Amino acid sequence: MSELEANLNQVLRVLDHLGPRELAVVEERLAARKQVAEQPPEVAADFFKLPFDDYLAMTREERDAIALRAYQTLGAWIDAELEKRNAEWMLVCGGQVIESSPTLRNYPSREKLMQIGRQRRLVPFVFVREPLIEESGWSALARDDFYPTIRLTVAAPSAMVEHLPAAGIEITADFDSGSPNLLVDYDQMLSQQIVDYQPIDLAHFRSHLGQAYRFHVLPLLIGVRSEDGVVTAREFQALCVLDWRQTPLCLINTNREALAGRNLLIEFPLRLELDGARRVTRLLPT
C-alpha cells in the first residue's frame, strides 16, 4: 500500500467517527476547495472581470480580439472543462461556469446572454468544443475523388416552413458524417439576410488542418426535399464561419458552399442513399 493510500484510509476512518456538525464543516471546506479548483487560471482575470457595458461599447474587432485571446490563453482549461462536463459548450461569467450542455441544440440565445450580462454586469462568455471534421472523401476533388453532397434550403429561423422556398436560399453542402455539426458561410448568410449581426454574438476560434478559423453559433431554419417532393424543415444551431473561402474548410474543396454533418441525419431524421456509380445523393421518404 502506498503512502497516499494509507493516508486516505486514515482520513476515511476519521470521517466514520465524525458527528453531523463536524461533517458539515468538512463538507463546507471541501466545497470551497472544489470551487477554487474549478476556477480558471489567474491569467483569465482580465477577461472575466470585463464590465458588460464596456464590452458592448467596443468595436466588433475589439470584441473578437478578446475572444481570440481567451481561446489562445485558456485553451487547455476550456478543453479540460468541456471534457469534464461532457459538454459541447459552457457558459462562463465572472470566472464561474454557470451552465453547460452536451449538445448545441440549446446553445444560449442572444436574449439569454443579454439577460445574464445585464444581471451580473459582466461578459457572459460561451466556449465551444472543437468541431470534429474528418474530411473523409460528390464534389469533384483531385485524383478522380468525389465528396457526397446534399441540397439544402436555408432560411432565417423566423421563416414559415410553407414559405421556405421563397424565404430561403438553396445551397449544395458537402456531406460529412464525420462532422457532428452543420457549417455554413456566414458572409453568404449575412448578405442574403438569413442572419444579422448583434454585438452579443460571440466569436469562437477553432482550428482545422492546423489553421484557425472563426465562427458564430446561430440558429437557422434548414429545409430538405425528399424524392416524393415532401419538404421537411427543422431549426438547427449552425456554425456560421466568417471569411469562409479563406478558411481551411475549403482547402480540400475550394468550391465548397457548406459542410453538412450527421446531426442532419439524426435530428430530422433523414434517409439518404449515396449512389457511387451516378455520384448522386437521394433523399428517401421516411
C-alpha positions as CSV (number, residue, x, y, z in Angstrom):
1,M,0.0,0.0,0.0
2,S,1.4,3.4,-1.0
3,E,1.7,6.3,1.5
4,L,-1.1,8.1,-0.3
5,E,-3.5,5.2,0.1
6,A,-2.6,4.8,3.7
7,N,-3.3,8.5,4.4
8,L,-6.6,8.2,2.6
9,N,-7.7,5.2,4.6
10,Q,-6.8,7.1,7.8
11,V,-8.9,10.1,6.7
12,L,-11.8,7.8,5.9
13,R,-11.6,6.1,9.3
14,V,-11.7,9.6,11.0
15,L,-14.7,10.6,8.9
16,D,-16.6,7.5,10.0
17,H,-16.4,8.7,13.6
18,L,-17.5,12.3,13.0
19,G,-20.9,13.7,14.0
20,P,-23.2,15.7,11.8
21,R,-21.8,19.1,12.9
22,E,-18.2,18.0,12.2
23,L,-19.2,16.5,8.8
24,A,-20.9,19.8,7.9
25,V,-17.6,21.6,8.5
26,V,-15.7,19.1,6.4
27,E,-18.3,19.4,3.5
28,E,-18.1,23.2,3.6
29,R,-14.3,23.0,3.4
30,L,-14.4,20.5,0.5
31,A,-16.9,22.6,-1.4
32,A,-14.6,25.7,-1.0
33,R,-11.6,23.6,-2.3
34,K,-13.6,22.3,-5.2
35,Q,-14.7,25.9,-6.2
36,V,-11.1,27.0,-6.2
37,A,-10.0,24.0,-8.3
38,E,-12.7,24.8,-10.9
39,Q,-11.7,28.4,-11.3
40,P,-9.8,29.2,-14.5
41,P,-6.1,30.2,-14.3
42,E,-5.3,33.6,-12.8
43,V,-4.3,34.9,-16.2
44,A,-8.0,34.9,-17.1
45,A,-8.9,37.5,-14.5
46,D,-8.8,40.4,-17.1
47,F,-11.3,38.5,-19.3
48,F,-13.8,37.6,-16.7
49,K,-13.8,41.0,-14.9
50,L,-14.6,42.9,-18.0
51,P,-17.8,45.0,-17.5
52,F,-20.6,44.0,-19.8
53,D,-21.4,47.6,-20.8
54,D,-17.8,48.3,-21.7
55,Y,-17.7,45.1,-23.8
56,L,-20.9,46.1,-25.8
57,A,-19.4,49.6,-26.4
58,M,-16.3,48.1,-28.1
59,T,-16.0,47.6,-31.9
60,R,-16.6,44.2,-33.4
61,E,-12.9,43.8,-34.0
62,E,-12.1,44.5,-30.3
63,R,-14.7,42.0,-29.1
64,D,-13.4,39.3,-31.5
65,A,-9.9,40.0,-30.4
66,I,-10.9,39.4,-26.8
67,A,-12.5,36.1,-27.8
68,L,-9.4,35.1,-29.7
69,R,-7.1,35.8,-26.7
70,A,-9.4,33.9,-24.5
71,Y,-9.2,30.7,-26.7
72,Q,-5.5,31.1,-27.1
73,T,-4.7,31.8,-23.4
74,L,-7.3,29.5,-21.8
75,G,-7.4,26.8,-24.5
76,A,-6.2,24.0,-22.2
77,W,-8.6,25.0,-19.4
78,I,-11.5,25.3,-21.8
79,D,-10.9,21.9,-23.3
80,A,-10.4,20.3,-19.9
81,E,-13.7,21.8,-18.5
82,L,-15.7,20.8,-21.6
83,E,-14.3,17.3,-21.4
84,K,-15.0,17.0,-17.7
85,R,-18.6,18.1,-18.3
86,N,-19.0,16.1,-21.4
87,A,-20.2,19.3,-22.9
88,E,-20.3,20.9,-26.4
89,W,-20.5,24.3,-24.9
90,M,-20.2,26.0,-21.5
91,L,-21.2,29.4,-20.3
92,V,-18.7,31.3,-18.1
93,C,-19.4,34.5,-16.3
94,G,-17.1,36.1,-13.7
95,G,-14.9,33.1,-14.0
96,Q,-17.6,30.7,-12.9
97,V,-19.0,28.0,-15.2
98,I,-22.7,28.6,-14.7
99,E,-24.1,26.3,-17.4
100,S,-23.1,23.7,-20.0
101,S,-24.7,21.2,-22.3
102,P,-23.7,18.1,-24.4
103,T,-25.5,19.5,-27.4
104,L,-25.5,22.7,-29.4
105,R,-29.3,22.5,-29.7
106,N,-29.7,24.6,-26.6
107,Y,-26.8,26.9,-27.2
108,P,-27.6,30.1,-25.2
109,S,-29.8,32.6,-27.2
110,R,-29.0,36.2,-27.7
111,E,-31.7,37.1,-25.3
112,K,-30.4,34.9,-22.6
113,L,-26.9,36.2,-22.9
114,M,-28.1,39.7,-22.8
115,Q,-30.1,39.0,-19.6
116,I,-27.2,37.3,-17.9
117,G,-24.8,40.2,-18.9
118,R,-27.2,42.8,-17.6
119,Q,-27.9,41.0,-14.3
120,R,-24.3,40.2,-13.5
121,R,-22.8,43.2,-15.2
122,L,-20.0,41.0,-16.6
123,V,-19.5,39.4,-20.0
124,P,-21.2,36.0,-20.4
125,F,-18.6,34.1,-22.4
126,V,-19.6,30.9,-24.2
127,F,-16.8,28.4,-25.2
128,V,-17.5,25.5,-27.5
129,R,-15.8,22.2,-28.2
130,E,-13.6,22.0,-31.2
131,P,-15.7,20.6,-34.1
132,L,-14.5,17.2,-35.3
133,I,-14.2,17.3,-39.1
134,E,-12.8,14.1,-40.5
135,E,-12.7,15.2,-44.2
136,S,-13.1,11.6,-45.4
137,G,-14.0,11.6,-49.0
138,W,-19.9,14.3,-54.8
139,S,-18.0,17.3,-55.2
140,A,-15.2,16.7,-57.6
141,L,-11.8,16.6,-55.9
142,A,-8.3,15.8,-57.1
143,R,-7.3,12.4,-58.4
144,D,-10.8,11.4,-59.5
145,D,-12.2,11.6,-56.0
146,F,-15.6,12.9,-55.1
147,Y,-17.4,14.3,-52.0
148,P,-21.1,13.3,-51.4
149,T,-23.4,16.3,-51.4
150,I,-26.8,17.2,-50.2
151,R,-29.1,20.0,-51.3
152,L,-30.4,22.3,-48.5
153,T,-32.7,25.3,-48.3
154,V,-31.6,27.7,-45.6
155,A,-33.7,30.5,-44.1
156,A,-34.0,32.6,-41.0
157,P,-35.4,30.8,-38.0
158,S,-38.4,33.1,-38.1
159,A,-39.5,31.9,-41.6
160,M,-42.6,29.8,-42.0
161,V,-42.0,26.3,-43.4
162,E,-44.7,26.8,-46.1
163,H,-42.8,29.9,-47.3
164,L,-39.4,28.3,-47.1
165,P,-38.5,28.1,-50.9
166,A,-39.3,31.9,-51.3
167,A,-37.8,33.0,-47.9
168,G,-34.6,31.0,-48.1
169,I,-31.7,30.2,-50.4
170,E,-30.6,26.9,-51.8
171,I,-27.1,25.6,-51.2
172,T,-25.2,22.4,-52.0
173,A,-23.5,21.2,-48.9
174,D,-20.7,18.6,-48.8
175,F,-22.0,15.8,-46.6
176,D,-19.5,14.5,-44.0
177,S,-20.8,12.0,-41.4
178,G,-17.5,12.6,-39.6
179,S,-18.7,16.0,-38.6
180,P,-21.3,16.4,-35.8
181,N,-22.3,19.9,-36.9
182,L,-23.6,22.0,-39.8
183,L,-21.1,24.6,-41.0
184,V,-22.1,27.4,-43.4
185,D,-20.7,30.5,-45.0
186,Y,-21.5,33.4,-42.5
187,D,-20.9,36.1,-45.1
188,Q,-23.3,34.4,-47.6
189,M,-26.0,34.1,-44.9
190,L,-25.4,37.8,-43.9
191,S,-25.6,39.1,-47.5
192,Q,-28.8,37.1,-48.1
193,Q,-30.3,38.5,-44.8
194,I,-30.6,35.0,-43.4
195,V,-28.7,36.1,-40.3
196,D,-27.9,39.5,-38.9
197,Y,-25.1,40.6,-36.6
198,Q,-25.6,41.8,-33.0
199,P,-22.9,42.8,-30.5
200,I,-23.8,39.9,-28.2
201,D,-22.8,37.4,-30.9
202,L,-19.8,35.7,-29.5
203,A,-16.9,34.8,-31.8
204,H,-15.4,31.3,-31.5
205,F,-12.0,30.4,-32.7
206,R,-11.0,26.8,-33.5
207,S,-8.7,25.1,-35.9
208,H,-8.8,22.6,-38.8
209,L,-5.9,21.1,-40.6
210,G,-3.6,23.2,-38.5
211,Q,-5.3,26.5,-39.4
212,A,-7.5,28.7,-37.3
213,Y,-11.0,29.8,-38.3
214,R,-13.7,32.0,-36.7
215,F,-17.4,31.4,-36.4
216,H,-20.6,32.3,-34.6
217,V,-23.2,29.8,-33.4
218,L,-26.6,31.0,-34.8
219,P,-30.0,29.4,-35.4
220,L,-31.0,28.6,-39.0
221,L,-34.1,27.0,-40.5
222,I,-32.9,24.1,-42.7
223,G,-35.2,22.5,-45.2
224,V,-34.8,19.3,-47.3
225,R,-36.9,17.9,-50.1
226,S,-37.3,14.1,-50.4
227,E,-37.7,12.1,-53.6
228,D,-41.5,12.2,-53.3
229,G,-41.4,16.0,-53.1
230,V,-42.2,16.4,-49.4
231,V,-40.4,19.4,-47.8
232,T,-39.3,19.0,-44.2
233,A,-37.7,21.7,-42.1
234,R,-36.0,21.9,-38.7
235,E,-34.2,24.7,-36.8
236,F,-30.5,24.0,-36.3
237,Q,-27.8,25.7,-34.4
238,A,-25.2,26.2,-37.2
239,L,-21.6,27.1,-37.1
240,C,-21.5,30.2,-39.3
241,V,-17.9,30.6,-40.4
242,L,-16.5,34.0,-41.3
243,D,-14.2,34.5,-44.3
244,W,-15.4,31.1,-45.5
245,R,-13.3,31.0,-48.7
246,Q,-10.1,31.8,-46.8
247,T,-10.6,29.1,-44.1
248,P,-9.1,25.6,-44.0
249,L,-12.6,24.2,-44.6
250,C,-12.2,25.0,-48.3
251,L,-8.7,23.5,-48.7
252,I,-10.0,20.1,-49.8
253,N,-12.8,21.5,-51.9
254,T,-12.3,25.1,-53.0
255,N,-15.9,25.4,-54.3
256,R,-17.5,24.2,-51.0
257,E,-20.6,26.1,-50.0
258,A,-21.3,24.4,-46.7
259,L,-20.5,21.3,-44.7
260,A,-23.4,19.1,-43.6
261,G,-22.8,17.0,-40.6
262,R,-24.5,13.9,-39.2
263,N,-26.8,16.0,-37.0
264,L,-28.9,16.5,-40.1
265,L,-29.4,12.7,-40.4
266,I,-30.2,12.3,-36.7
267,E,-32.3,15.3,-35.9
268,F,-34.6,15.3,-38.9
269,P,-34.2,12.3,-39.2
270,L,-33.2,11.6,-42.8
271,R,-32.7,8.5,-45.0
272,L,-30.0,9.1,-47.6
273,E,-29.0,6.9,-50.5
274,L,-25.5,7.6,-51.8
275,D,-25.1,6.3,-55.4
276,G,-21.4,5.9,-56.1
277,A,-22.0,4.9,-59.7
278,R,-24.0,8.0,-60.6
279,R,-22.4,10.2,-57.9
280,V,-25.7,11.5,-56.7
281,T,-27.4,11.6,-53.2
282,R,-31.1,10.7,-52.9
283,L,-33.2,11.8,-50.0
284,L,-35.6,8.9,-49.5
285,P,-39.1,9.2,-47.8
286,T,-39.0,8.4,-44.1
